[in-house]
């Protein structure tokens, strides 16, 4: 009898339909939970990259001002040699100098990263200061 049982166990191959359906249902539940989480993570990463690009633009403006301290409004063409892989060319950086302290203030206008950091829509024209950009990015 034991020999007969072993023979039957060896002859079984594959999964039953119920087992296969159970595996498919479990995979479906896992996918339904994981896909929205991953989608949100990807969107957040893209937004963070745009804000980092905005910070990079402000840092390029700082470098530009060290050699051209009289400049007031900087465009992409001014900062091109200080930047790498910045796709957006419609932004503007306004530089103001405090006459009492001699410190420069940098404000970025018309850049998607600045809009994200300011909590505005991409279509809005938003001006954001370097300080607020750094607060948003955690620096």
N, CA, C and O atoms as a GROMACS GRO file, in nm:
protein
  556
    1UNK      N    1   0.081  -0.119   0.000
    1UNK     CA    2   0.000   0.000   0.000
    1UNK      C    3   0.086   0.126   0.000
    1UNK      O    4   0.058   0.222  -0.072
    2UNK      N    5   0.191   0.125   0.081
    2UNK     CA    6   0.282   0.239   0.086
    2UNK      C    7   0.352   0.256  -0.050
    2UNK      O    8   0.376   0.368  -0.094
    3UNK      N    9   0.382   0.148  -0.112
    3UNK     CA   10   0.445   0.151  -0.243
    3UNK      C   11   0.350   0.212  -0.346
    3UNK      O   12   0.393   0.288  -0.433
    4UNK      N   13   0.225   0.179  -0.337
    4UNK     CA   14   0.122   0.230  -0.428
    4UNK      C   15   0.104   0.382  -0.410
    4UNK      O   16   0.087   0.455  -0.508
    5UNK      N   17   0.108   0.428  -0.286
    5UNK     CA   18   0.092   0.570  -0.254
    5UNK      C   19   0.210   0.650  -0.309
    5UNK      O   20   0.193   0.758  -0.366
    6UNK      N   21   0.330   0.596  -0.292
    6UNK     CA   22   0.449   0.663  -0.346
    6UNK      C   23   0.442   0.674  -0.498
    6UNK      O   24   0.481   0.776  -0.554
    7UNK      N   25   0.393   0.572  -0.562
    7UNK     CA   26   0.382   0.572  -0.707
    7UNK      C   27   0.284   0.680  -0.753
    7UNK      O   28   0.309   0.749  -0.852
    8UNK      N   29   0.172   0.696  -0.680
    8UNK     CA   30   0.072   0.799  -0.716
    8UNK      C   31   0.131   0.939  -0.695
    8UNK      O   32   0.104   1.029  -0.775
    9UNK      N   33   0.210   0.957  -0.590
    9UNK     CA   34   0.270   1.088  -0.564
    9UNK      C   35   0.372   1.124  -0.671
    9UNK      O   36   0.383   1.241  -0.710
   10UNK      N   37   0.446   1.026  -0.719
   10UNK     CA   38   0.544   1.051  -0.823
   10UNK      C   39   0.477   1.082  -0.957
   10UNK      O   40   0.534   1.155  -1.039
   11UNK      N   41   0.361   1.029  -0.980
   11UNK     CA   42   0.291   1.049  -1.106
   11UNK      C   43   0.227   1.188  -1.115
   11UNK      O   44   0.195   1.233  -1.225
   12UNK      N   45   0.208   1.257  -1.002
   12UNK     CA   46   0.146   1.390  -1.004
   12UNK      C   47   0.245   1.492  -1.056
   12UNK      O   48   0.358   1.501  -1.007
   13UNK      N   49   0.203   1.570  -1.154
   13UNK     CA   50   0.288   1.672  -1.212
   13UNK      C   51   0.206   1.799  -1.228
   13UNK      O   52   0.088   1.792  -1.262
   14UNK      N   53   0.268   1.918  -1.205
   14UNK     CA   54   0.200   2.044  -1.227
   14UNK      C   55   0.113   2.086  -1.110
   14UNK      O   56   0.116   2.026  -1.002
   15UNK      N   57   0.035   2.192  -1.134
   15UNK     CA   58  -0.052   2.249  -1.032
   15UNK      C   59  -0.197   2.225  -1.068
   15UNK      O   60  -0.233   2.212  -1.185
   16UNK      N   61  -0.278   2.220  -0.967
   16UNK     CA   62  -0.421   2.210  -0.994
   16UNK      C   63  -0.471   2.348  -1.033
   16UNK      O   64  -0.403   2.448  -1.011
   17UNK      N   65  -0.588   2.355  -1.090
   17UNK     CA   66  -0.647   2.480  -1.132
   17UNK      C   67  -0.670   2.572  -1.013
   17UNK      O   68  -0.650   2.693  -1.024
   18UNK      N   69  -0.711   2.519  -0.902
   18UNK     CA   70  -0.735   2.599  -0.780
   18UNK      C   71  -0.605   2.662  -0.732
   18UNK      O   72  -0.602   2.780  -0.697
   19UNK      N   73  -0.498   2.584  -0.729
   19UNK     CA   74  -0.369   2.638  -0.686
   19UNK      C   75  -0.322   2.750  -0.778
   19UNK      O   76  -0.271   2.852  -0.733
   20UNK      N   77  -0.339   2.728  -0.907
   20UNK     CA   78  -0.299   2.828  -1.005
   20UNK      C   79  -0.380   2.957  -0.988
   20UNK      O   80  -0.324   3.066  -0.994
   21UNK      N   81  -0.509   2.946  -0.968
   21UNK     CA   82  -0.595   3.063  -0.947
   21UNK      C   83  -0.557   3.136  -0.818
   21UNK      O   84  -0.559   3.259  -0.814
   22UNK      N   85  -0.524   3.062  -0.715
   22UNK     CA   86  -0.485   3.125  -0.588
   22UNK      C   87  -0.358   3.207  -0.607
   22UNK      O   88  -0.348   3.318  -0.554
   23UNK      N   89  -0.261   3.155  -0.680
   23UNK     CA   90  -0.137   3.228  -0.706
   23UNK      C   91  -0.165   3.354  -0.787
   23UNK      O   92  -0.110   3.460  -0.757
   24UNK      N   93  -0.250   3.344  -0.889
   24UNK     CA   94  -0.283   3.460  -0.972
   24UNK      C   95  -0.354   3.568  -0.890
   24UNK      O   96  -0.324   3.686  -0.906
   25UNK      N   97  -0.445   3.529  -0.802
   25UNK     CA   98  -0.516   3.625  -0.716
   25UNK      C   99  -0.417   3.695  -0.622
   25UNK      O  100  -0.425   3.816  -0.604
   26UNK      N  101  -0.326   3.620  -0.564
   26UNK     CA  102  -0.228   3.680  -0.473
   26UNK      C  103  -0.138   3.778  -0.548
   26UNK      O  104  -0.110   3.887  -0.498
   27UNK      N  105  -0.093   3.741  -0.667
   27UNK     CA  106  -0.011   3.832  -0.747
   27UNK      C  107  -0.088   3.958  -0.787
   27UNK      O  108  -0.032   4.067  -0.790
   28UNK      N  109  -0.215   3.943  -0.817
   28UNK     CA  110  -0.300   4.058  -0.851
   28UNK      C  111  -0.314   4.155  -0.734
   28UNK      O  112  -0.310   4.276  -0.753
   29UNK      N  113  -0.331   4.100  -0.615
   29UNK     CA  114  -0.343   4.185  -0.495
   29UNK      C  115  -0.212   4.260  -0.471
   29UNK      O  116  -0.213   4.380  -0.440
   30UNK      N  117  -0.101   4.192  -0.483
   30UNK     CA  118   0.029   4.256  -0.463
   30UNK      C  119   0.050   4.366  -0.568
   30UNK      O  120   0.097   4.474  -0.535
   31UNK      N  121   0.016   4.339  -0.692
   31UNK     CA  122   0.032   4.439  -0.799
   31UNK      C  123  -0.059   4.560  -0.776
   31UNK      O  124  -0.019   4.674  -0.800
   32UNK      N  125  -0.181   4.535  -0.728
   32UNK     CA  126  -0.274   4.646  -0.703
   32UNK      C  127  -0.224   4.738  -0.593
   32UNK      O  128  -0.254   4.858  -0.593
   33UNK      N  129  -0.149   4.685  -0.500
   33UNK     CA  130  -0.093   4.767  -0.392
   33UNK      C  131   0.036   4.835  -0.437
   33UNK      O  132   0.057   4.952  -0.408
   34UNK      N  133   0.122   4.764  -0.507
   34UNK     CA  134   0.256   4.814  -0.540
   34UNK      C  135   0.258   4.917  -0.652
   34UNK      O  136   0.335   5.012  -0.646
   35UNK      N  137   0.176   4.901  -0.755
   35UNK     CA  138   0.182   4.989  -0.871
   35UNK      C  139   0.154   5.135  -0.836
   35UNK      O  140   0.231   5.222  -0.877
   36UNK      N  141   0.048   5.168  -0.762
   36UNK     CA  142   0.028   5.309  -0.726
   36UNK      C  143   0.140   5.366  -0.639
   36UNK      O  144   0.176   5.483  -0.652
   37UNK      N  145   0.195   5.285  -0.552
   37UNK     CA  146   0.305   5.331  -0.467
   37UNK      C  147   0.428   5.365  -0.551
   37UNK      O  148   0.492   5.467  -0.529
   38UNK      N  149   0.459   5.280  -0.646
   38UNK     CA  150   0.575   5.304  -0.732
   38UNK      C  151   0.550   5.425  -0.821
   38UNK      O  152   0.642   5.503  -0.844
   39UNK      N  153   0.428   5.441  -0.872
   39UNK     CA  154   0.394   5.557  -0.955
   39UNK      C  155   0.412   5.687  -0.879
   39UNK      O  156   0.466   5.784  -0.933
   40UNK      N  157   0.368   5.691  -0.754
   40UNK     CA  158   0.385   5.810  -0.671
   40UNK      C  159   0.530   5.839  -0.643
   40UNK      O  160   0.572   5.955  -0.641
   41UNK      N  161   0.607   5.735  -0.622
   41UNK     CA  162   0.750   5.750  -0.596
   41UNK      C  163   0.822   5.807  -0.718
   41UNK      O  164   0.911   5.891  -0.705
   42UNK      N  165   0.784   5.762  -0.836
   42UNK     CA  166   0.846   5.810  -0.960
   42UNK      C  167   0.814   5.958  -0.980
   42UNK      O  168   0.902   6.036  -1.015
   43UNK      N  169   0.687   5.997  -0.957
   43UNK     CA  170   0.649   6.138  -0.972
   43UNK      C  171   0.723   6.226  -0.872
   43UNK      O  172   0.767   6.336  -0.908
   44UNK      N  173   0.736   6.182  -0.750
   44UNK     CA  174   0.807   6.258  -0.647
   44UNK      C  175   0.954   6.275  -0.686
   44UNK      O  176   1.012   6.382  -0.665
   45UNK      N  177   1.013   6.172  -0.740
   45UNK     CA  178   1.153   6.178  -0.783
   45UNK      C  179   1.170   6.278  -0.897
   45UNK      O  180   1.268   6.353  -0.899
   46UNK      N  181   1.076   6.281  -0.992
   46UNK     CA  182   1.083   6.377  -1.102
   46UNK      C  183   1.073   6.520  -1.050
   46UNK      O  184   1.146   6.608  -1.096
   47UNK      N  185   0.983   6.543  -0.954
   47UNK     CA  186   0.969   6.676  -0.896
   47UNK      C  187   1.097   6.717  -0.823
   47UNK      O  188   1.142   6.831  -0.836
   48UNK      N  189   1.154   6.626  -0.747
   48UNK     CA  190   1.279   6.656  -0.676
   48UNK      C  191   1.392   6.689  -0.773
   48UNK      O  192   1.476   6.774  -0.744
   49UNK      N  193   1.394   6.623  -0.888
   49UNK     CA  194   1.498   6.650  -0.989
   49UNK      C  195   1.481   6.791  -1.046
   49UNK      O  196   1.579   6.860  -1.071
   50UNK      N  197   1.357   6.833  -1.065
   50UNK     CA  198   1.332   6.968  -1.117
   50UNK      C  199   1.372   7.075  -1.016
   50UNK      O  200   1.426   7.179  -1.053
   51UNK      N  201   1.346   7.049  -0.889
   51UNK     CA  202   1.386   7.144  -0.785
   51UNK      C  203   1.539   7.148  -0.775
   51UNK      O  204   1.597   7.255  -0.757
   52UNK      N  205   1.603   7.033  -0.787
   52UNK     CA  206   1.750   7.029  -0.784
   52UNK      C  207   1.808   7.106  -0.902
   52UNK      O  208   1.911   7.171  -0.890
   53UNK      N  209   1.741   7.099  -1.016
   53UNK     CA  210   1.784   7.176  -1.133
   53UNK      C  211   1.773   7.326  -1.105
   53UNK      O  212   1.860   7.403  -1.143
   54UNK      N  213   1.665   7.366  -1.037
   54UNK     CA  214   1.648   7.508  -1.001
   54UNK      C  215   1.760   7.554  -0.908
   54UNK      O  216   1.811   7.664  -0.923
   55UNK      N  217   1.797   7.470  -0.813
   55UNK     CA  218   1.907   7.503  -0.722
   55UNK      C  219   2.038   7.514  -0.800
   55UNK      O  220   2.120   7.601  -0.774
   56UNK      N  221   2.057   7.425  -0.896
   56UNK     CA  222   2.177   7.428  -0.980
   56UNK      C  223   2.183   7.559  -1.059
   56UNK      O  224   2.291   7.615  -1.076
   57UNK      N  225   2.069   7.607  -1.107
   57UNK     CA  226   2.065   7.733  -1.182
   57UNK      C  227   2.106   7.849  -1.091
   57UNK      O  228   2.182   7.937  -1.132
   58UNK      N  229   2.054   7.849  -0.968
   58UNK     CA  230   2.091   7.957  -0.874
   58UNK      C  231   2.240   7.951  -0.841
   58UNK      O  232   2.305   8.055  -0.832
   59UNK      N  233   2.293   7.832  -0.824
   59UNK     CA  234   2.436   7.819  -0.798
   59UNK      C  235   2.520   7.866  -0.917
   59UNK      O  236   2.626   7.926  -0.898
   60UNK      N  237   2.472   7.842  -1.038
   60UNK     CA  238   2.541   7.891  -1.158
   60UNK      C  239   2.536   8.043  -1.161
   60UNK      O  240   2.632   8.108  -1.202
   61UNK      N  241   2.424   8.101  -1.118
   61UNK     CA  242   2.413   8.247  -1.112
   61UNK      C  243   2.512   8.304  -1.012
   61UNK      O  244   2.569   8.411  -1.036
   62UNK      N  245   2.533   8.236  -0.902
   62UNK     CA  246   2.632   8.282  -0.804
   62UNK      C  247   2.772   8.284  -0.865
   62UNK      O  248   2.848   8.379  -0.845
   63UNK      N  249   2.806   8.180  -0.940
   63UNK     CA  250   2.936   8.177  -1.007
   63UNK      C  251   2.948   8.290  -1.108
   63UNK      O  252   3.053   8.354  -1.119
   64UNK      N  253   2.842   8.314  -1.182
   64UNK     CA  254   2.843   8.419  -1.283
   64UNK      C  255   2.862   8.556  -1.217
   64UNK      O  256   2.936   8.640  -1.270
   65UNK      N  257   2.798   8.579  -1.104
   65UNK     CA  258   2.805   8.708  -1.035
   65UNK      C  259   2.946   8.733  -0.980
   65UNK      O  260   2.987   8.848  -0.967
   66UNK      N  261   3.020   8.630  -0.947
   66UNK     CA  262   3.156   8.651  -0.897
   66UNK      C  263   3.244   8.717  -1.002
   66UNK      O  264   3.335   8.792  -0.967
   67UNK      N  265   3.218   8.692  -1.129
   67UNK     CA  266   3.298   8.754  -1.235
   67UNK      C  267   3.229   8.876  -1.296
   67UNK      O  268   3.295   8.960  -1.358
   68UNK      N  269   3.098   8.888  -1.278
   68UNK     CA  270   3.020   9.000  -1.333
   68UNK      C  271   2.930   9.058  -1.224
   68UNK      O  272   2.808   9.041  -1.232
   69UNK      N  273   2.983   9.124  -1.125
   69UNK     CA  274   2.903   9.168  -1.010
   69UNK      C  275   2.797   9.273  -1.043
   69UNK      O  276   2.707   9.296  -0.962
   70UNK      N  277   2.804   9.336  -1.158
   70UNK     CA  278   2.705   9.439  -1.191
   70UNK      C  279   2.582   9.383  -1.260
   70UNK      O  280   2.486   9.457  -1.285
   71UNK      N  281   2.580   9.255  -1.292
   71UNK     CA  282   2.466   9.194  -1.362
   71UNK      C  283   2.343   9.192  -1.271
   71UNK      O  284   2.354   9.170  -1.151
   72UNK      N  285   2.226   9.216  -1.331
   72UNK     CA  286   2.101   9.221  -1.254
   72UNK      C  287   2.005   9.107  -1.289
   72UNK      O  288   1.949   9.043  -1.200
   73UNK      N  289   1.986   9.082  -1.418
   73UNK     CA  290   1.897   8.975  -1.464
   73UNK      C  291   1.976   8.881  -1.553
   73UNK      O  292   2.038   8.923  -1.651
   74UNK      N  293   1.973   8.755  -1.518
   74UNK     CA  294   2.049   8.655  -1.593
   74UNK      C  295   1.953   8.561  -1.664
   74UNK      O  296   1.851   8.521  -1.608
   75UNK      N  297   1.988   8.526  -1.785
   75UNK     CA  298   1.908   8.431  -1.864
   75UNK      C  299   1.992   8.306  -1.890
   75UNK      O  300   2.108   8.297  -1.850
   76UNK      N  301   1.929   8.212  -1.957
   76UNK     CA  302   1.998   8.086  -1.988
   76UNK      C  303   2.126   8.110  -2.066
   76UNK      O  304   2.227   8.043  -2.042
   77UNK      N  305   2.123   8.204  -2.159
   77UNK     CA  306   2.242   8.230  -2.241
   77UNK      C  307   2.359   8.279  -2.157
   77UNK      O  308   2.474   8.253  -2.191
   78UNK      N  309   2.332   8.349  -2.046
   78UNK     CA  310   2.439   8.395  -1.958
   78UNK      C  311   2.499   8.280  -1.878
   78UNK      O  312   2.620   8.276  -1.855
   79UNK      N  313   2.415   8.187  -1.838
   79UNK     CA  314   2.458   8.081  -1.746
   79UNK      C  315   2.492   7.949  -1.815
   79UNK      O  316   2.532   7.853  -1.750
   80UNK      N  317   2.476   7.945  -1.945
   80UNK     CA  318   2.493   7.821  -2.021
   80UNK      C  319   2.626   7.751  -1.994
   80UNK      O  320   2.630   7.629  -1.981
   81UNK      N  321   2.733   7.827  -1.984
   81UNK     CA  322   2.864   7.765  -1.966
   81UNK      C  323   2.884   7.713  -1.823
   81UNK      O  324   2.978   7.637  -1.798
   82UNK      N  325   2.797   7.753  -1.730
   82UNK     CA  326   2.808   7.708  -1.592
   82UNK      C  327   2.716   7.589  -1.561
   82UNK      O  328   2.721   7.532  -1.452
   83UNK      N  329   2.632   7.554  -1.656
   83UNK     CA  330   2.531   7.451  -1.633
   83UNK      C  331   2.556   7.328  -1.719
   83UNK      O  332   2.611   7.337  -1.829
   84UNK      N  333   2.513   7.213  -1.667
   84UNK     CA  334   2.516   7.089  -1.743
   84UNK      C  335   2.377   7.029  -1.748
   84UNK      O  336   2.310   7.018  -1.646
   85UNK      N  337   2.334   6.991  -1.865
   85UNK     CA  338   2.210   6.916  -1.885
   85UNK      C  339   2.086   6.985  -1.830
   85UNK      O  340   1.999   6.919  -1.774
   86UNK      N  341   2.077   7.116  -1.845
   86UNK     CA  342   1.955   7.187  -1.806
   86UNK      C  343   1.873   7.205  -1.933
   86UNK      O  344   1.915   7.276  -2.025
   87UNK      N  345   1.756   7.142  -1.938
   87UNK     CA  346   1.674   7.144  -2.058
   87UNK      C  347   1.596   7.275  -2.072
   87UNK      O  348   1.580   7.326  -2.183
   88UNK      N  349   1.548   7.327  -1.961
   88UNK     CA  350   1.466   7.448  -1.962
   88UNK      C  351   1.553   7.570  -1.989
   88UNK      O  352   1.656   7.590  -1.923
   89UNK      N  353   1.513   7.653  -2.086
   89UNK     CA  354   1.592   7.773  -2.116
   89UNK      C  355   1.508   7.900  -2.104
   89UNK      O  356   1.551   8.006  -2.149
   90UNK      N  357   1.391   7.892  -2.044
   90UNK     CA  358   1.302   8.007  -2.035
   90UNK      C  359   1.311   8.079  -1.901
   90UNK      O  360   1.244   8.181  -1.881
   91UNK      N  361   1.391   8.030  -1.810
   91UNK     CA  362   1.399   8.088  -1.676
   91UNK      C  363   1.476   8.220  -1.677
   91UNK      O  364   1.544   8.254  -1.774
   92UNK      N  365   1.464   8.290  -1.567
   92UNK     CA  366   1.538   8.414  -1.545
   92UNK      C  367   1.580   8.419  -1.399
   92UNK      O  368   1.502   8.382  -1.310
   93UNK      N  369   1.700   8.464  -1.373
   93UNK     CA  370   1.747   8.481  -1.235
   93UNK      C  371   1.769   8.630  -1.212
   93UNK      O  372   1.847   8.694  -1.282
   94UNK      N  373   1.700   8.683  -1.112
   94UNK     CA  374   1.718   8.823  -1.077
   94UNK      C  375   1.811   8.831  -0.956
   94UNK      O  376   1.793   8.761  -0.857
   95UNK      N  377   1.910   8.918  -0.968
   95UNK     CA  378   2.010   8.932  -0.863
   95UNK      C  379   1.997   9.073  -0.804
   95UNK      O  380   2.003   9.173  -0.876
   96UNK      N  381   1.979   9.078  -0.673
   96UNK     CA  382   1.974   9.208  -0.605
   96UNK      C  383   2.080   9.209  -0.497
   96UNK      O  384   2.108   9.107  -0.432
   97UNK      N  385   2.139   9.326  -0.479
   97UNK     CA  386   2.245   9.340  -0.379
   97UNK      C  387   2.195   9.432  -0.268
   97UNK      O  388   2.150   9.543  -0.295
   98UNK      N  389   2.204   9.384  -0.145
   98UNK     CA  390   2.169   9.466  -0.029
   98UNK      C  391   2.282   9.566  -0.007
   98UNK      O  392   2.397   9.528   0.016
   99UNK      N  393   2.248   9.693  -0.014
   99UNK     CA  394   2.353   9.796  -0.004
   99UNK      C  395   2.415   9.805   0.134
   99UNK      O  396   2.530   9.846   0.148
  100UNK      N  397   2.340   9.768   0.237
  100UNK     CA  398   2.395   9.778   0.373
  100UNK      C  399   2.487   9.661   0.407
  100UNK      O  400   2.593   9.680   0.467
  101UNK      N  401   2.447   9.540   0.369
  101UNK     CA  402   2.528   9.423   0.404
  101UNK      C  403   2.620   9.378   0.290
  101UNK      O  404   2.719   9.309   0.314
  102UNK      N  405   2.586   9.417   0.167
  102UNK     CA  406   2.665   9.374   0.052
  102UNK      C  407   2.632   9.234   0.006
  102UNK      O  408   2.699   9.180  -0.082
  103UNK      N  409   2.530   9.172   0.064
  103UNK     CA  410   2.491   9.035   0.026
  103UNK      C  411   2.402   9.038  -0.098
  103UNK      O  412   2.324   9.130  -0.120
  104UNK      N  413   2.416   8.933  -0.178
  104UNK     CA  414   2.333   8.917  -0.297
  104UNK      C  415   2.213   8.828  -0.264
  104UNK      O  416   2.224   8.734  -0.185
  105UNK      N  417   2.100   8.859  -0.324
  105UNK     CA  418   1.980   8.776  -0.315
  105UNK      C  419   1.947   8.728  -0.455
  105UNK      O  420   1.948   8.807  -0.550
  106UNK      N  421   1.917   8.601  -0.468
  106UNK     CA  422   1.888   8.542  -0.598
  106UNK      C  423   1.743   8.496  -0.602
  106UNK      O  424   1.696   8.426  -0.512
  107UNK      N  425   1.672   8.536  -0.708
  107UNK     CA  426   1.533   8.496  -0.727
  107UNK      C  427   1.518   8.432  -0.864
  107UNK      O  428   1.560   8.489  -0.965
  108UNK      N  429   1.458   8.315  -0.867
  108UNK     CA  430   1.439   8.240  -0.991
  108UNK      C  431   1.295   8.255  -1.038
  108UNK      O  432   1.202   8.235  -0.960
  109UNK      N  433   1.277   8.289  -1.164
  109UNK     CA  434   1.144   8.308  -1.221
  109UNK      C  435   1.127   8.216  -1.341
  109UNK      O  436   1.222   8.190  -1.415
  110UNK      N  437   1.005   8.168  -1.360
  110UNK     CA  438   0.966   8.093  -1.480
  110UNK      C  439   1.043   7.962  -1.496
  110UNK      O  440   1.090   7.929  -1.605
  111UNK      N  441   1.056   7.889  -1.386
  111UNK     CA  442   1.118   7.756  -1.392
  111UNK      C  443   1.029   7.658  -1.317
  111UNK      O  444   0.979   7.688  -1.209
  112UNK      N  445   1.011   7.542  -1.375
  112UNK     CA  446   0.920   7.443  -1.318
  112UNK      C  447   0.961   7.398  -1.178
  112UNK      O  448   0.875   7.374  -1.093
  113UNK      N  449   1.090   7.388  -1.154
  113UNK     CA  450   1.138   7.350  -1.021
  113UNK      C  451   1.103   7.454  -0.916
  113UNK      O  452   1.070   7.420  -0.803
  114UNK      N  453   1.109   7.581  -0.954
  114UNK     CA  454   1.069   7.689  -0.864
  114UNK      C  455   0.920   7.685  -0.836
  114UNK      O  456   0.877   7.712  -0.723
  115UNK      N  457   0.842   7.653  -0.937
  115UNK     CA  458   0.696   7.641  -0.919
  115UNK      C  459   0.662   7.527  -0.823
  115UNK      O  460   0.575   7.540  -0.738
  116UNK      N  461   0.731   7.416  -0.837
  116UNK     CA  462   0.707   7.300  -0.749
  116UNK      C  463   0.741   7.338  -0.605
  116UNK      O  464   0.664   7.309  -0.513
  117UNK      N  465   0.856   7.402  -0.586
  117UNK     CA  466   0.898   7.440  -0.452
  117UNK      C  467   0.804   7.543  -0.391
  117UNK      O  468   0.785   7.546  -0.269
  118UNK      N  469   0.746   7.628  -0.475
  118UNK     CA  470   0.653   7.730  -0.426
  118UNK      C  471   0.511   7.676  -0.411
  118UNK      O  472   0.423   7.746  -0.360
  119UNK      N  473   0.488   7.554  -0.456
  119UNK     CA  474   0.355   7.494  -0.446
  119UNK      C  475   0.259   7.546  -0.551
  119UNK      O  476   0.138   7.547  -0.529
  120UNK      N  477   0.310   7.591  -0.664
  120UNK     CA  478   0.228   7.647  -0.772
  120UNK      C  479   0.223   7.551  -0.890
  120UNK      O  480   0.302   7.457  -0.899
  121UNK      N  481   0.128   7.577  -0.980
  121UNK     CA  482   0.117   7.496  -1.102
  121UNK      C  483   0.228   7.534  -1.199
  121UNK      O  484   0.283   7.645  -1.192
  122UNK      N  485   0.261   7.443  -1.287
  122UNK     CA  486   0.369   7.465  -1.384
  122UNK      C  487   0.337   7.581  -1.478
  122UNK      O  488   0.428   7.647  -1.527
  123UNK      N  489   0.210   7.607  -1.504
  123UNK     CA  490   0.172   7.712  -1.598
  123UNK      C  491   0.181   7.852  -1.537
  123UNK      O  492   0.181   7.950  -1.611
  124UNK      N  493   0.189   7.862  -1.406
  124UNK     CA  494   0.196   7.992  -1.340
  124UNK      C  495   0.338   8.048  -1.345
  124UNK      O  496   0.436   7.974  -1.342
  125UNK      N  497   0.347   8.180  -1.352
  125UNK     CA  498   0.477   8.247  -1.347
  125UNK      C  499   0.510   8.274  -1.202
  125UNK      O  500   0.452   8.364  -1.141
  126UNK      N  501   0.600   8.199  -1.146
  126UNK     CA  502   0.631   8.209  -1.004
  126UNK      C  503   0.775   8.252  -0.986
  126UNK      O  504   0.865   8.206  -1.057
  127UNK      N  505   0.796   8.340  -0.891
  127UNK     CA  506   0.932   8.379  -0.852
  127UNK      C  507   0.959   8.321  -0.714
  127UNK      O  508   0.877   8.335  -0.622
  128UNK      N  509   1.073   8.257  -0.701
  128UNK     CA  510   1.108   8.197  -0.572
  128UNK      C  511   1.253   8.233  -0.539
  128UNK      O  512   1.339   8.238  -0.627
  129UNK      N  513   1.277   8.258  -0.414
  129UNK     CA  514   1.412   8.296  -0.371
  129UNK      C  515   1.496   8.171  -0.347
  129UNK      O  516   1.445   8.060  -0.331
  130UNK      N  517   1.625   8.192  -0.346
  130UNK     CA  518   1.719   8.082  -0.320
  130UNK      C  519   1.690   8.020  -0.183
  130UNK      O  520   1.694   7.898  -0.168
  131UNK      N  521   1.661   8.103  -0.085
  131UNK     CA  522   1.634   8.055   0.050
  131UNK      C  523   1.515   7.957   0.052
  131UNK      O  524   1.522   7.853   0.117
  132UNK      N  525   1.408   7.992  -0.018
  132UNK     CA  526   1.291   7.904  -0.021
  132UNK      C  527   1.318   7.776  -0.099
  132UNK      O  528   1.266   7.669  -0.065
  133UNK      N  529   1.398   7.786  -0.204
  133UNK     CA  530   1.436   7.665  -0.278
  133UNK      C  531   1.512   7.568  -0.189
  133UNK      O  532   1.487   7.448  -0.189
  134UNK      N  533   1.605   7.623  -0.114
  134UNK     CA  534   1.687   7.539  -0.026
  134UNK      C  535   1.604   7.479   0.088
  134UNK      O  536   1.628   7.365   0.129
  135UNK      N  537   1.508   7.554   0.138
  135UNK     CA  538   1.418   7.501   0.242
  135UNK      C  539   1.339   7.382   0.188
  135UNK      O  540   1.326   7.280   0.254
  136UNK      N  541   1.288   7.398   0.065
  136UNK     CA  542   1.208   7.291   0.006
  136UNK      C  543   1.293   7.167  -0.019
  136UNK      O  544   1.248   7.054   0.005
  137UNK      N  545   1.415   7.186  -0.067
  137UNK     CA  546   1.498   7.071  -0.101
  137UNK      C  547   1.568   7.011   0.021
  137UNK      O  548   1.633   6.907   0.010
  138UNK      N  549   1.556   7.076   0.137
  138UNK     CA  550   1.613   7.020   0.259
  138UNK      C  551   1.759   7.053   0.282
  138UNK      O  552   1.823   6.990   0.366
  139UNK      N  553   1.813   7.149   0.210
  139UNK     CA  554   1.955   7.188   0.227
  139UNK      C  555   1.968   7.302   0.324
  139UNK      O  556   2.079   7.348   0.351
   0.00000   0.00000   0.00000
